[in-house]
């Protein structure tokens, strides 16, 4: 099975590295100086838990129309997904999986109507340095189809067969990604509020409560308008004890090096992506009414980072 990972940032690099090292026939698409670096010296990843890997992975810098793959994992920033549609439509590969934050599931599915399109989120985080990726990855991926569309579960499990990836198949990825945005964007706001120094928020329970208020208000609008709240652990978001359950989680991500890598490192290096995600999420919410005041208030306290 021929696999292409289209995009060689943190998520794409980790996905490609893991699959290639586990015996998959894999090619990585990178651009510019990063393509030259990988072609010359291999793909280098410095893992959070101290391990360093380097693989001489096959790498290309363009997708030709007759270069056919069994599956293409598109792993580019949210602000770049529109720019790859023409490339994908001109290529003969039929199976496309968009990996990462995404609020354009319907739009992309329609734009690639001749393809089988799935969406996914991989549990990786970090940032890219000049010659290597500094990251952590859990080798876990949630992937699935839009609600009501044909399932691709058997195909996806075949793609990951023989690897140590934990694959969670989700038949309603639109709502999964909406709920993910509702919880992740307020955390990005927190990173901007703290100018990237999120340690100082550890004991700021008032601010942590504001983060949760914004997420809870967004969840309420989504659920009231027919969306399913995911994951299951968040379905009780209306319960007064919901906040208490999550305070230790926020304190963990605000005080540990791992939490910094997973939150502020990404937020501070992807301001354009988080700004676009926030803009599109608000547009989605506005279809049902006003943006929650808790969200607006949190957004205002971001020190001018949002674009």
BAFI-3210 file (N, C-alpha, C; in Angstrom, 3 decimals, decimal comma, padded with zeros to 6 digits):
// residues 307
n [1|2|3|4|5|6|7|8|9|10|11|12|13|14|15|16|17|18|19|20|21|22|23|24|25|26|27|28|29|30|31|32|33|34|35|36|37|38|39|40|41|42|43|44|45|46|47|48|49|50|51|52|53|54|55|56|57|58|59|60|61|62|63|64|65|66|67|68|69|70|71|72|73|74|75|76|77|78|79|80|81|82|83|84|85|86|87|88|89|90|91|92|93|94|95|96|97|98|99|100|101|102|103|104|105|106|107|108|109|110|111|112|113|114|115|116|117|118|119|120|121|122|123|124|125|126|127|128|129|130|131|132|133|134|135|136|137|138|139|140|141|142|143|144|145|146|147|148|149|150|151|152|153|154|155|156|157|158|159|160|161|162|163|164|165|166|167|168|169|170|171|172|173|174|175|176|177|178|179|180|181|182|183|184|185|186|187|188|189|190|191|192|193|194|195|196|197|198|199|200|201|202|203|204|205|206|207|208|209|210|211|212|213|214|215|216|217|218|219|220|221|222|223|224|225|226|227|228|229|230|231|232|233|234|235|236|237|238|239|240|241|242|243|244|245|246|247|248|249|250|251|252|253|254|255|256|257|258|259|260|261|262|263|264|265|266|267|268|269|270|271|272|273|274|275|276|277|278|279|280|281|282|283|284|285|286|287|288|289|290|291|292|293|294|295|296|297|298|299|300|301|302|303|304|305|306|307]
n.u [000,848|000,695|001,531|001,083|002,234|001,208|002,689|004,973|005,236|004,988|002,897|002,633|005,284|005,705|003,716|004,524|007,118|006,561|004,955|006,643|008,891|007,726|007,461|005,844|005,085|006,021|005,842|006,950|005,780|007,295|008,253|010,319|013,145|012,923|012,268|014,685|016,385|015,421|015,745|018,512|019,604|017,865|014,862|014,650|013,792|013,389|012,387|010,144|010,537|013,227|014,346|015,972|015,420|016,279|015,479|016,002|013,883|011,769|011,240|009,347|008,708|006,535|003,253|002,539|000,256|000,034|001,145|000,298|-001,363|-002,398|-003,543|-003,739|-002,534|-003,356|-001,614|-001,466|-001,295|-004,269|-004,848|-003,888|-005,273|-007,145|-005,513|-004,469|-006,350|-006,673|-004,351|-004,899|-007,272|-006,314|-004,751|-004,611|-005,164|-007,490|-008,303|-008,472|-007,290|-007,773|-005,803|-005,850|-006,749|-009,907|-012,523|-013,872|-015,180|-017,496|-017,262|-014,766|-015,248|-017,191|-015,700|-013,928|-015,365|-015,164|-013,585|-012,850|-013,311|-011,969|-011,614|-009,313|-007,626|-004,518|-002,654|-000,309|002,286|004,201|007,057|008,769|012,199|015,193|016,531|015,322|012,490|010,928|009,229|006,299|004,634|001,799|001,147|-001,524|-004,585|-007,545|-010,025|-012,314|-015,518|-017,860|-020,988|-023,484|-022,275|-020,595|-018,899|-015,421|-014,037|-013,015|-011,121|-009,339|-008,406|-007,008|-004,983|-003,479|-002,778|-000,637|000,899|001,787|-000,109|-002,844|-005,983|-008,844|-012,000|-014,331|-017,585|-018,691|-017,238|-017,446|-018,816|-017,071|-014,720|-015,683|-016,294|-013,767|-012,501|-013,943|-012,913|-010,151|-009,510|-010,065|-007,934|-005,770|-006,275|-005,609|-002,857|-002,036|-002,917|-001,167|001,154|002,600|003,854|002,738|002,915|002,352|-000,337|-001,101|-002,128|-004,209|-007,202|-009,512|-009,155|-008,858|-011,417|-012,759|-011,870|-013,091|-015,754|-016,119|-015,802|-017,881|-020,132|-020,001|-020,297|-022,943|-024,441|-023,861|-024,906|-027,607|-028,407|-028,456|-026,011|-023,688|-022,032|-018,657|-015,562|-017,066|-016,667|-017,187|-019,855|-021,381|-021,282|-022,996|-023,327|-022,832|-020,507|-018,716|-016,678|-014,970|-013,956|-012,201|-010,276|-007,722|-006,606|-006,156|-004,354|-002,242|-001,437|-000,635|001,635|003,633|006,449|005,694|003,026|003,420|004,680|002,594|000,672|001,254|003,581|002,683|000,544|001,830|003,460|001,750|-000,055|-001,535|-003,022|-004,571|-005,985|-007,512|-008,967|-010,470|-011,956|-013,505|-014,855|-016,451|-018,063|-019,483|-020,890|-022,401|-024,385|-026,387|-027,038|-026,059|-022,558|-021,232|-020,963|-018,960|-017,020|-016,372|-015,331|-013,058|-011,625|-010,987|-008,930|-006,298|-003,978|-003,520|-002,600|-004,184|-005,041]
n.v [-001,199|002,090|005,086|008,539|011,244|014,372|017,132|018,307|019,195|019,361|017,480|016,049|015,192|013,530|011,578|010,497|009,601|007,649|005,748|005,028|003,966|001,741|000,045|000,742|001,547|004,481|007,938|011,281|014,589|017,641|021,140|023,764|024,934|023,107|020,745|020,365|019,992|017,571|015,839|015,884|015,301|013,600|012,866|014,287|013,812|015,017|013,575|014,175|012,601|012,106|010,558|010,377|010,360|009,503|009,293|008,248|009,125|008,664|011,543|014,132|017,167|018,047|017,180|015,108|014,583|011,952|010,433|008,096|007,201|004,910|006,061|009,432|011,355|014,432|016,826|019,654|023,108|024,614|027,005|026,489|024,502|024,953|025,563|023,204|021,780|021,889|020,572|018,002|017,314|017,200|015,005|011,429|009,840|008,329|008,209|010,338|011,819|014,289|015,693|017,098|020,294|021,339|023,001|022,906|020,753|019,961|021,667|020,926|018,251|018,512|019,949|018,031|016,054|013,796|012,115|009,877|011,109|011,589|012,573|013,515|013,473|013,671|012,648|014,498|016,881|019,940|021,687|023,021|023,093|024,462|022,276|019,998|018,305|019,059|017,282|015,571|012,500|010,392|008,270|007,909|008,155|009,753|009,127|009,466|009,503|011,904|012,494|010,294|009,753|007,234|004,669|004,529|002,776|000,082|000,335|002,247|000,882|-001,107|000,395|001,138|-001,296|-003,630|-001,742|000,211|002,077|003,497|003,400|005,230|005,031|007,306|008,031|010,545|013,006|015,747|016,915|016,055|017,484|020,100|020,232|019,813|022,158|023,975|023,533|023,800|026,332|028,322|027,638|028,392|031,123|031,574|031,143|033,359|035,389|035,084|035,721|033,576|032,536|030,338|029,221|030,996|030,923|028,831|028,914|030,575|030,396|031,780|032,691|030,228|029,238|031,010|030,162|027,649|028,441|029,661|027,488|025,801|027,415|027,467|024,725|024,423|025,883|024,398|021,834|022,484|022,958|020,611|019,253|016,684|016,298|015,752|014,509|011,586|012,091|014,746|015,135|015,706|018,427|020,389|019,872|021,039|020,125|019,742|021,625|021,416|018,908|019,266|021,153|020,177|019,210|021,541|022,836|021,083|021,276|023,888|023,974|022,091|020,916|019,272|020,039|022,666|022,201|021,014|022,996|026,026|026,166|025,411|027,243|029,754|029,589|029,301|031,397|032,468|030,241|029,625|031,979|031,952|029,637|030,383|032,506|031,115|029,321|031,020|032,066|029,777|029,358|031,671|031,171|030,161|032,078|034,602|035,176|033,666|035,589|034,989|033,888|036,046|037,866|036,498|036,354|039,030|039,478|038,922|040,184|041,342|039,415|037,879|037,577]
n.w [000,000|-000,999|000,561|001,038|002,882|002,997|003,670|006,015|008,648|012,242|012,918|010,483|010,094|012,344|011,911|009,429|010,093|012,069|010,669|008,534|009,858|010,833|008,759|006,575|003,160|002,372|001,467|001,817|001,522|001,231|001,424|-000,042|001,848|003,888|002,602|001,197|003,381|004,528|002,379|002,077|004,658|005,957|007,889|010,940|014,287|017,497|020,242|022,956|025,218|025,297|023,265|020,092|016,628|013,270|009,924|006,595|004,719|001,870|-000,069|-001,591|-003,470|-004,819|-005,967|-008,466|-011,196|-012,081|-010,117|-008,155|-005,147|-002,563|-000,371|000,693|003,226|004,291|005,801|006,700|007,794|009,119|007,796|005,310|004,002|001,924|-000,202|-001,167|-002,492|-005,316|-006,187|-005,188|-006,533|-009,123|-009,063|-009,367|-007,152|-004,896|-002,219|000,472|003,423|005,689|008,154|011,332|012,935|011,846|010,360|008,042|006,929|005,425|003,212|002,076|001,449|-000,539|-002,430|-003,215|-004,552|-006,160|-004,790|-002,013|001,059|004,232|007,705|010,301|013,506|014,924|017,764|018,471|019,164|019,292|017,943|015,057|014,430|012,868|011,687|012,628|014,153|017,152|019,460|020,810|020,606|020,686|019,164|018,481|016,805|015,849|013,579|010,855|009,127|007,680|009,279|008,257|005,836|003,811|005,624|006,333|007,817|007,674|005,657|006,761|009,034|007,786|006,605|008,866|009,884|011,481|012,768|015,715|016,237|017,951|016,848|016,655|015,504|014,205|013,392|013,063|012,379|011,930|014,135|016,125|015,550|015,758|018,510|019,512|018,654|020,191|022,694|022,434|021,304|023,359|025,073|023,547|023,553|026,221|026,184|024,715|026,335|028,423|027,207|026,224|028,444|030,187|032,696|034,707|035,003|036,529|039,200|038,906|039,334|038,769|036,160|034,861|035,246|033,594|031,077|030,975|031,149|028,654|026,898|027,800|027,260|024,487|023,929|024,815|022,930|020,618|021,294|021,776|019,239|017,859|017,613|018,481|021,564|022,106|023,484|025,134|027,823|028,126|027,888|030,077|030,510|031,462|034,078|037,360|038,588|036,606|035,964|038,198|037,815|035,726|036,435|037,510|035,125|033,551|035,232|035,064|032,309|032,314|033,854|033,336|031,364|029,302|028,996|028,119|025,653|024,287|024,187|024,449|022,870|020,359|019,961|020,036|017,844|015,777|015,209|013,110|012,269|014,592|014,811|012,456|012,887|015,125|014,007|012,040|013,651|015,188|013,156|012,549|014,927|014,962|013,144|014,634|016,459|018,839|019,609|022,508|025,510|027,317|025,701|024,014|025,897|026,774|024,432|024,019|025,805|024,751|024,158|021,666|019,889|018,152|014,742]
ca.u [000,000|001,481|000,988|001,733|001,926|001,321|002,936|006,049|005,361|005,043|001,970|002,993|006,571|005,527|002,939|005,378|008,194|006,039|004,522|007,813|009,721|007,001|007,458|004,900|005,643|005,584|006,534|006,632|005,860|007,739|008,494|011,389|014,366|012,650|012,409|016,114|016,958|015,033|016,359|019,956|020,012|016,846|013,882|015,130|012,809|013,827|011,185|010,097|011,012|014,666|014,809|016,149|015,386|016,548|015,204|016,150|012,549|011,545|010,616|009,087|008,292|005,314|002,390|002,232|-001,072|000,091|001,813|-000,913|-001,203|-003,604|-004,136|-002,966|-002,828|-003,057|-001,291|-000,996|-002,000|-005,660|-004,861|-003,355|-006,017|-007,769|-004,506|-004,057|-007,485|-006,404|-003,365|-005,553|-008,212|-005,557|-004,057|-005,514|-005,415|-008,921|-008,566|-007,857|-007,569|-007,286|-005,414|-005,622|-007,891|-010,603|-013,934|-014,324|-015,391|-018,478|-016,698|-013,712|-015,861|-017,816|-014,652|-013,268|-016,534|-014,799|-012,709|-013,342|-012,664|-012,115|-010,956|-008,624|-006,811|-003,456|-002,194|001,089|002,450|005,579|007,396|009,851|013,420|015,793|016,944|014,640|011,200|010,921|007,820|005,820|003,542|001,246|000,767|-002,965|-005,263|-009,000|-010,276|-013,649|-016,276|-018,926|-022,204|-024,334|-021,465|-020,110|-017,808|-014,124|-013,335|-012,248|-009,978|-008,392|-007,767|-006,047|-003,843|-002,678|-002,530|000,772|001,586|001,385|-001,060|-004,187|-006,892|-010,230|-012,812|-015,441|-018,462|-019,266|-016,051|-017,789|-019,073|-015,853|-013,799|-016,303|-016,100|-012,337|-012,231|-014,556|-012,059|-008,760|-009,340|-009,879|-006,592|-004,894|-006,486|-004,853|-001,439|-001,818|-003,134|000,041|002,324|003,338|004,362|001,509|003,119|001,781|-001,784|-001,339|-002,965|-005,234|-008,437|-010,521|-008,967|-009,168|-012,878|-013,179|-011,628|-014,141|-017,024|-016,196|-016,035|-019,219|-021,111|-019,967|-020,923|-024,393|-024,996|-023,753|-025,863|-028,969|-028,713|-028,420|-024,686|-023,307|-020,847|-017,627|-015,726|-018,124|-016,383|-017,658|-021,308|-022,001|-020,751|-023,964|-023,265|-022,013|-019,236|-017,892|-015,481|-014,082|-013,320|-011,174|-009,262|-006,388|-006,098|-005,608|-003,172|-001,168|-000,906|-000,055|002,813|004,622|007,090|004,863|001,877|003,885|004,916|001,313|-000,236|001,789|004,533|001,919|-000,232|002,696|004,055|000,686|-001,049|-002,429|-003,942|-005,521|-006,851|-008,458|-009,857|-011,395|-012,861|-014,454|-015,714|-017,449|-019,015|-020,331|-021,769|-023,309|-025,528|-027,409|-027,316|-024,937|-021,368|-021,342|-020,196|-017,756|-016,055|-015,958|-014,490|-011,775|-010,969|-010,485|-007,723|-005,272|-002,795|-003,322|-001,994|-005,083|-005,036]
ca.v [000,000|003,326|006,141|009,843|012,253|015,660|018,116|017,776|019,902|018,496|016,351|015,258|014,554|012,427|010,512|009,868|008,907|006,445|004,750|004,565|003,128|000,489|-000,788|001,145|002,142|005,850|009,088|012,528|015,782|018,833|022,278|024,723|024,553|021,917|019,628|020,177|019,455|016,164|015,089|015,819|014,757|012,743|013,476|014,171|014,156|014,940|013,247|014,796|011,684|011,932|009,760|011,078|009,451|010,079|008,323|008,725|008,852|009,191|012,856|014,845|018,545|018,340|016,027|015,031|014,025|010,507|009,804|007,612|006,576|004,273|007,057|010,636|012,066|015,848|017,295|021,032|023,998|024,928|028,122|026,040|023,376|025,328|025,657|021,887|021,125|021,736|019,493|016,717|017,030|016,890|013,738|010,292|009,119|008,420|008,259|011,514|012,006|015,551|015,500|018,332|021,166|021,547|023,359|022,999|019,368|019,908|022,386|020,126|017,049|018,920|020,354|016,805|015,168|012,555|011,359|009,425|012,046|011,374|013,593|012,873|014,277|012,849|013,126|014,924|018,311|020,375|022,760|022,682|023,878|024,582|020,998|018,867|018,534|018,805|016,932|014,394|011,844|009,247|007,257|007,725|008,976|009,642|009,326|009,003|010,116|012,807|011,786|009,932|009,330|005,849|004,447|004,108|002,143|-001,093|000,818|002,887|-000,137|-001,775|001,311|001,136|-002,665|-003,939|-000,658|000,343|003,169|003,283|004,044|005,390|005,419|008,163|008,262|011,891|013,841|017,168|017,307|015,825|018,603|021,298|020,195|019,990|023,590|024,674|023,381|024,156|027,768|029,052|027,388|029,280|032,459|031,625|031,286|034,746|036,192|034,960|035,966|032,323|032,083|029,812|028,786|031,944|030,693|027,614|029,142|031,571|029,632|032,653|032,659|028,867|029,169|031,748|029,264|026,625|029,110|029,864|026,182|025,337|028,211|026,998|023,405|024,567|026,299|023,268|020,783|022,994|023,005|019,283|018,637|015,777|016,734|014,719|013,089|011,230|012,667|016,133|015,198|016,223|019,780|021,227|019,506|021,999|019,526|019,585|022,462|020,866|017,728|019,618|022,083|019,553|019,112|022,838|023,092|020,252|021,815|025,201|023,921|021,093|021,088|018,581|020,904|023,794|021,698|020,694|024,137|027,338|026,051|025,436|028,479|030,893|029,399|029,126|032,439|032,580|029,101|029,743|033,119|031,497|028,659|031,163|033,218|030,195|028,765|032,044|032,103|028,598|029,606|032,773|030,624|029,817|033,210|035,444|034,575|033,766|036,685|034,425|033,710|037,391|038,446|035,801|036,742|040,404|039,487|038,125|041,028|041,724|038,356|037,350|038,284]
ca.w [000,000|-001,101|001,419|000,979|003,894|002,312|004,716|006,854|009,918|013,424|012,793|009,313|010,332|013,288|011,266|008,426|010,793|012,731|009,685|007,773|010,726|011,091|007,567|005,535|001,941|002,628|000,897|002,502|000,689|001,949|000,536|000,215|002,554|004,702|001,651|000,963|004,613|004,675|001,277|002,289|005,947|006,549|008,793|012,325|015,310|018,886|020,993|024,287|026,249|025,234|022,138|018,826|015,485|011,957|008,873|005,218|004,204|000,525|000,032|-002,832|-003,209|-005,566|-006,232|-009,889|-011,439|-012,304|-008,969|-007,489|-003,835|-002,021|000,524|000,943|004,465|004,127|007,150|006,584|008,709|008,764|006,844|004,021|003,427|000,656|-001,260|-001,651|-003,159|-006,749|-006,288|-004,914|-007,617|-010,345|-008,861|-009,520|-005,895|-004,562|-000,771|001,075|004,844|006,228|009,547|012,074|013,176|010,576|010,427|006,655|006,511|004,329|002,069|001,454|000,888|-001,802|-003,375|-003,661|-004,671|-006,854|-003,902|-000,710|001,969|005,668|008,529|011,422|014,406|015,500|019,063|018,426|019,426|019,325|017,014|014,141|014,447|011,545|011,100|013,248|014,802|018,600|019,621|021,523|019,894|021,406|018,177|018,543|015,805|015,706|012,156|010,480|008,032|008,070|009,670|007,127|004,688|003,924|006,569|005,798|008,936|007,261|004,894|007,680|009,880|006,924|006,463|010,094|010,342|011,677|013,464|017,110|016,366|018,462|015,905|017,110|014,342|014,616|012,240|013,088|012,593|011,953|015,522|016,905|015,300|016,331|019,965|019,755|018,508|021,324|023,883|022,144|021,042|024,621|025,601|022,770|024,138|027,476|025,834|024,294|027,545|029,244|026,336|026,090|029,752|030,770|034,085|035,662|035,110|037,321|040,386|038,569|039,155|038,167|034,712|034,420|035,177|032,394|029,944|030,960|030,849|027,208|026,284|028,185|026,513|023,097|023,939|024,973|021,634|019,698|021,673|021,603|017,813|017,259|017,517|019,566|022,302|022,205|023,798|026,079|029,137|028,155|027,691|031,303|030,690|032,174|035,488|038,128|038,974|035,408|036,076|039,226|037,241|034,752|036,962|037,530|033,759|033,165|036,047|034,510|031,053|032,551|034,733|032,946|030,064|028,332|028,737|027,299|024,304|023,652|024,106|024,073|021,765|019,108|019,839|019,761|016,518|014,785|015,487|011,952|012,292|015,676|014,487|011,438|013,522|015,942|013,089|011,417|014,697|015,513|012,046|012,706|016,064|014,620|012,404|015,618|017,341|019,247|020,218|023,974|026,095|027,939|024,609|023,600|026,951|026,764|023,178|024,158|026,638|024,072|023,942|020,267|019,074|017,128|013,474]
c.u [000,879|000,783|001,785|001,281|002,251|001,443|003,897|006,306|005,400|004,159|002,365|004,303|006,467|004,773|003,808|006,479|007,700|005,671|005,705|008,665|009,048|006,699|006,497|005,649|005,183|006,485|006,053|006,754|006,195|008,034|009,773|012,609|014,161|012,724|013,885|016,789|016,669|015,691|017,844|020,310|019,011|015,900|014,319|014,046|013,436|012,571|011,278|010,719|012,472|015,204|014,946|016,140|015,721|016,306|015,389|014,880|012,418|010,763|010,470|008,674|007,122|004,555|002,005|000,928|-001,058|000,843|000,726|-000,572|-002,512|-004,321|-003,175|-003,441|-002,392|-002,862|-000,641|-001,774|-003,391|-005,747|-004,410|-004,215|-006,655|-006,777|-004,106|-005,157|-007,219|-005,408|-004,027|-006,522|-007,499|-004,830|-005,059|-005,806|-006,839|-009,204|-007,761|-008,259|-006,938|-007,022|-005,179|-006,891|-008,591|-012,081|-014,526|-014,648|-016,365|-017,910|-015,654|-014,257|-016,517|-016,770|-013,915|-014,303|-016,236|-013,922|-013,485|-012,592|-013,001|-011,361|-010,389|-007,941|-005,814|-002,951|-000,682|001,140|003,924|005,823|008,583|011,016|014,012|016,066|016,257|013,292|011,348|009,482|007,576|004,685|003,102|000,875|-000,710|-003,614|-006,763|-009,329|-011,669|-014,269|-017,234|-020,179|-023,080|-023,578|-020,989|-018,926|-016,539|-013,335|-012,480|-010,984|-008,914|-007,685|-006,760|-004,789|-002,913|-002,380|-001,018|001,562|001,115|000,450|-002,353|-005,126|-008,297|-011,042|-014,069|-016,314|-019,140|-018,148|-016,353|-017,995|-017,844|-014,911|-014,366|-016,070|-014,631|-011,968|-012,765|-013,706|-010,637|-008,572|-009,225|-008,516|-005,569|-005,030|-005,642|-003,363|-001,124|-001,996|-001,872|001,310|003,228|003,857|003,197|001,674|002,422|000,267|-002,124|-002,326|-004,064|-006,550|-009,543|-010,395|-009,266|-010,675|-013,412|-012,981|-012,760|-015,508|-017,204|-016,489|-017,441|-020,296|-021,159|-020,602|-022,447|-025,054|-024,963|-024,808|-027,303|-029,394|-028,382|-027,071|-024,424|-022,041|-019,901|-016,347|-016,823|-017,921|-016,859|-019,171|-022,034|-021,585|-021,706|-023,982|-022,375|-020,641|-018,270|-016,584|-014,472|-013,302|-012,118|-010,106|-007,872|-005,777|-005,461|-004,357|-001,978|-000,589|-000,270|001,259|003,901|005,230|006,285|003,634|002,248|004,079|003,607|000,397|000,441|002,801|003,804|001,208|000,640|003,366|003,014|-000,439|-002,037|-003,462|-004,997|-006,477|-007,914|-009,460|-010,895|-012,417|-013,931|-015,373|-016,808|-018,492|-019,992|-021,367|-022,811|-024,483|-026,698|-027,769|-026,047|-023,759|-021,494|-020,443|-018,903|-016,646|-015,494|-015,001|-013,107|-010,952|-010,341|-009,147|-006,600|-004,101|-002,480|-002,711|-002,879|-005,065|-006,477]
c.v [001,242|004,441|007,417|010,671|013,602|016,747|017,560|018,629|018,916|017,264|015,440|014,520|013,373|011,261|009,754|009,038|007,593|005,364|004,177|003,619|001,797|-000,278|-000,407|001,757|003,594|006,874|010,328|013,686|016,979|019,925|023,017|024,150|023,299|020,657|019,320|019,558|017,964|015,312|014,870|015,031|013,807|013,524|013,219|014,636|013,964|014,766|013,775|013,897|011,273|011,185|010,639|010,059|010,226|008,995|008,986|008,356|009,384|010,505|013,474|016,266|018,993|017,049|016,039|014,271|012,503|009,763|009,349|006,885|005,921|005,209|008,234|011,251|013,519|016,445|018,677|021,888|024,311|026,035|027,702|024,983|023,719|025,276|024,303|021,199|020,893|020,610|018,124|016,339|016,637|015,563|012,584|009,499|009,364|008,627|009,375|011,594|013,331|015,374|016,856|019,114|021,465|021,845|023,512|021,623|019,261|020,525|021,547|018,859|017,366|019,275|019,149|015,708|013,849|011,649|010,800|010,221|011,716|012,478|012,927|013,903|013,353|013,477|013,358|016,417|018,649|021,544|022,330|023,646|023,882|023,236|019,779|019,307|018,165|018,492|015,793|013,813|010,611|008,101|006,879|008,662|008,684|009,994|008,814|009,816|011,163|011,996|011,534|009,496|007,894|005,745|004,038|003,322|000,966|-000,672|001,402|001,854|-000,945|-000,923|001,197|-000,268|-002,912|-002,837|-000,620|001,525|002,689|004,084|004,047|005,844|006,136|008,491|009,631|012,902|015,334|017,638|017,101|017,010|019,926|021,352|020,369|021,467|024,369|024,583|023,874|025,661|028,568|028,816|028,236|030,712|032,624|031,809|032,722|035,705|036,219|035,241|034,744|031,758|031,530|029,332|029,715|031,781|029,519|027,836|030,172|030,854|030,479|032,629|031,266|028,678|029,907|030,903|028,255|027,236|029,292|028,549|025,681|026,096|027,772|025,619|023,514|024,953|025,135|022,206|021,237|023,029|021,698|018,624|017,747|016,297|015,545|015,338|012,855|011,887|014,109|016,259|015,762|017,667|020,707|020,931|020,505|021,449|019,385|020,371|021,859|019,671|018,100|020,582|021,430|019,425|020,425|023,172|022,283|020,884|023,184|025,151|022,962|021,420|020,412|019,423|022,085|023,369|021,486|021,902|025,404|027,255|026,112|026,772|029,659|030,798|029,249|030,132|032,579|031,459|029,257|030,915|032,704|030,504|029,377|031,891|032,282|029,546|029,762|032,153|030,931|028,835|030,673|032,328|030,332|030,981|033,969|034,620|034,710|034,870|036,174|034,246|035,067|038,005|037,807|036,219|038,135|040,441|038,650|038,988|041,311|040,650|037,914|038,238|038,516]
c.w [000,000|-000,319|001,188|002,169|003,269|003,374|005,745|008,090|011,067|013,265|011,639|009,505|011,271|012,662|010,265|009,082|011,394|011,724|008,909|008,602|011,047|009,799|006,460|004,344|001,887|001,950|001,618|001,518|001,563|000,929|000,922|000,904|003,397|003,844|001,427|002,183|004,749|003,594|001,527|003,549|006,595|007,450|010,229|013,292|016,684|019,736|022,417|025,352|026,030|024,038|020,896|017,698|014,225|010,920|007,516|004,463|002,775|000,597|-001,354|-002,483|-004,069|-005,808|-007,704|-010,112|-011,564|-011,209|-008,003|-006,187|-003,411|-001,055|000,654|002,256|004,272|005,515|007,029|007,576|008,184|007,727|005,450|003,333|002,080|-000,500|-001,834|-002,456|-004,643|-007,003|-006,164|-006,029|-008,905|-010,263|-008,882|-008,261|-005,422|-003,076|-000,118|002,547|005,293|007,722|010,198|012,322|011,858|010,817|009,032|006,095|005,344|003,060|001,339|000,817|-000,457|-002,852|-003,950|-003,858|-005,378|-005,995|-002,715|000,345|003,419|006,407|009,778|012,295|015,085|016,784|019,023|018,710|019,413|018,396|016,163|014,295|013,032|010,892|011,715|013,816|016,274|018,988|020,589|020,705|020,659|020,472|018,312|017,542|015,837|014,270|011,809|009,371|008,578|008,367|008,450|005,892|004,884|004,868|005,826|006,826|008,503|006,507|005,823|008,552|009,067|006,741|007,656|010,618|010,446|012,346|014,916|017,327|017,018|017,573|016,483|015,901|014,811|013,399|012,212|013,344|012,566|013,386|016,394|016,763|015,810|017,836|020,322|019,656|019,705|022,583|023,652|021,968|022,342|025,271|024,842|023,268|025,405|027,209|025,438|025,478|028,402|028,445|026,232|027,393|030,571|032,209|035,072|035,814|036,024|038,454|040,133|038,267|038,537|036,645|034,154|034,307|033,962|031,133|029,829|030,679|029,344|026,493|026,566|027,416|025,057|022,975|023,986|023,647|020,650|020,024|021,450|020,141|017,095|017,112|018,722|020,236|022,477|022,760|024,837|027,440|029,259|028,009|028,912|031,571|031,423|033,678|036,234|038,521|037,797|035,523|037,055|038,680|036,374|035,263|037,027|036,132|033,323|033,965|035,545|033,247|031,236|033,343|034,278|031,584|028,968|027,974|027,867|025,851|023,556|023,464|023,608|022,941|020,426|018,918|019,443|018,397|015,416|015,032|014,337|011,939|013,377|015,445|013,479|012,020|014,372|015,073|012,525|012,446|015,068|014,401|012,131|013,803|015,722|013,760|013,346|016,535|017,694|019,779|021,734|024,530|026,736|026,904|024,181|024,612|026,965|025,544|023,284|024,896|026,026|023,615|022,488|019,386|017,927|015,892|013,029]
res [x|x|x|x|x|x|x|x|x|x|x|x|x|x|x|x|x|x|x|x|x|x|x|x|x|x|x|x|x|x|x|x|x|x|x|x|x|x|x|x|x|x|x|x|x|x|x|x|x|x|x|x|x|x|x|x|x|x|x|x|x|x|x|x|x|x|x|x|x|x|x|x|x|x|x|x|x|x|x|x|x|x|x|x|x|x|x|x|x|x|x|x|x|x|x|x|x|x|x|x|x|x|x|x|x|x|x|x|x|x|x|x|x|x|x|x|x|x|x|x|x|x|x|x|x|x|x|x|x|x|x|x|x|x|x|x|x|x|x|x|x|x|x|x|x|x|x|x|x|x|x|x|x|x|x|x|x|x|x|x|x|x|x|x|x|x|x|x|x|x|x|x|x|x|x|x|x|x|x|x|x|x|x|x|x|x|x|x|x|x|x|x|x|x|x|x|x|x|x|x|x|x|x|x|x|x|x|x|x|x|x|x|x|x|x|x|x|x|x|x|x|x|x|x|x|x|x|x|x|x|x|x|x|x|x|x|x|x|x|x|x|x|x|x|x|x|x|x|x|x|x|x|x|x|x|x|x|x|x|x|x|x|x|x|x|x|x|x|x|x|x|x|x|x|x|x|x|x|x|x|x|x|x|x|x|x|x|x|x|x|x|x|x|x|x|x|x|x|x|x|x|x|x|x|x|x|x]
***
